[in-house]
Amino acid sequence: MLIIIDSALYLYFIRGGVTMLVIGRRPGQYVVINDNIIVKVVRSDEGDLRLAIDAPRDIKIIRGELYEREKLQKAL
């Protein structure tokens, strides 16, 4: 199910009881998570997207493909 809350700002995707917020941002814009994590778009060229993430040291940040690999290895 797709719910459009504000087509100019964000979308909510609901699949299997999980909600994902999808926000459109331009280079230089950012989002704040829980007052202590900042995710900023620093460059976007022809589909190439770069993110700068400022978070406390105790927050684990890992690329998606590495996360999936770790998850698969733990399942074996």
C-alpha positions in Angstrom: 0.0 0.0 0.0 1.3 3.5 -0.8 0.0 6.5 1.1 0.9 9.9 -0.2 0.9 12.3 2.7 2.4 15.3 0.9 3.5 14.6 -2.7 6.1 17.5 -2.6 7.8 16.3 0.6 7.5 12.7 1.5 5.8 9.3 0.9 4.9 6.5 3.3 5.2 3.0 2.0 3.5 0.3 4.0 4.4 -3.3 3.2 3.7 -6.2 5.5 3.1 -4.0 8.5 6.4 -2.1 8.1 6.3 1.6 7.3 9.1 3.4 5.5 9.3 7.1 5.2 10.7 8.3 1.8 11.8 11.9 1.7 13.0 13.8 -1.4 16.1 15.9 -0.7 18.5 18.0 -2.8 22.2 18.5 -2.3 22.8 20.5 0.8 19.5 19.5 2.4 19.3 17.0 5.3 17.1 15.1 7.7 17.5 14.7 11.4 16.7 11.4 13.2 16.0 11.4 16.9 17.8 14.8 17.5 21.3 13.1 17.2 21.7 11.7 13.7 22.0 14.0 10.6 21.9 12.6 7.1 22.8 15.1 4.5 22.8 14.9 0.7 26.2 16.2 -0.3 26.3 15.4 -4.0 23.9 14.0 -6.6 25.1 13.6 -10.2 23.2 11.6 -12.8 21.9 9.1 -10.3 25.1 9.0 -8.2 24.1 9.9 -4.7 26.4 10.7 -1.8 25.3 11.0 1.8 27.1 12.5 4.8 26.0 10.9 8.1 26.7 12.5 11.4 25.9 10.2 14.3 27.2 9.3 17.8 30.1 6.8 17.8 27.9 4.1 19.5 25.5 4.1 16.5 26.5 1.4 14.0 26.4 2.6 10.4 26.9 0.0 7.6 26.2 -0.1 3.9 23.2 -2.1 2.9 25.1 -4.8 0.9 27.4 -5.5 3.9 24.4 -5.6 6.3 22.7 -8.2 4.1 25.9 -10.2 3.9 26.3 -10.2 7.7 22.6 -11.1 8.1 23.0 -14.1 5.7 26.2 -15.3 7.5 24.4 -15.2 10.9 21.6 -17.3 9.5 23.9 -20.1 8.4 
